[in-house]
Amino acid sequence: MPVNSNTKPKIELILYNSYIQAIKNSVGSKLFRNLYAYVDGKKNDILENGLFSCAIFVSSILYFYKLIGNIHATVDSTIKDLEASGWQKVSQPKEGTILIWEPLKFKEKYHKHIGFYMNEKKAISNSTDKRSPILHHWTFGIDKNKNPKRKILNFYWHKKLDSNN
């Protein structure tokens, strides 16, 4: 388009492609490591420098693209918002599907985990070791009996992601 043109181009966001690229671009980001709150009157990093950042990572991406109502620090509050915002459980994942993994014991408590399915049995979620989003096997690998190391409880998909990819 010529620089001197008086006509403005019609620009339409391609939600799905933008959403997928944002997820991919998040790998290695330190953006989601910290969230400060007063706990019993004392200032605290409730994400413990990235140990508990899976929900804020996922909900931040979803909130950025107006796919949920708010940003969340817990998996349960993120799931509640997913369901209130039109996300539906589906039986098979496709790229961009939200994954909810079974709770595992970590630091004396059981914790669910949340992330994004990326294709070819890969996922992106926050790593407690790296304290940032990483690309990994969608069940964190397979054990010697060919069972997933961490079972997936649910897949969630939003129909808005079907509209313009």
Secondary structure, DSSP 8 states (H G I E B T S, - for coil): --TT--S-------HHHHHHHHHHHTTT--TTS--EEEETTEEEETTTTTTT-HHHHHHHHHHHTTSSSS--SSHHHHHHHHHHTT-EEESS--TT-EEEEEEEEETTEEEEEEEEEEETTEEEEEETTTTEEEEEETTS-B-TTS-BSS-EEEEEE-GGGGS--
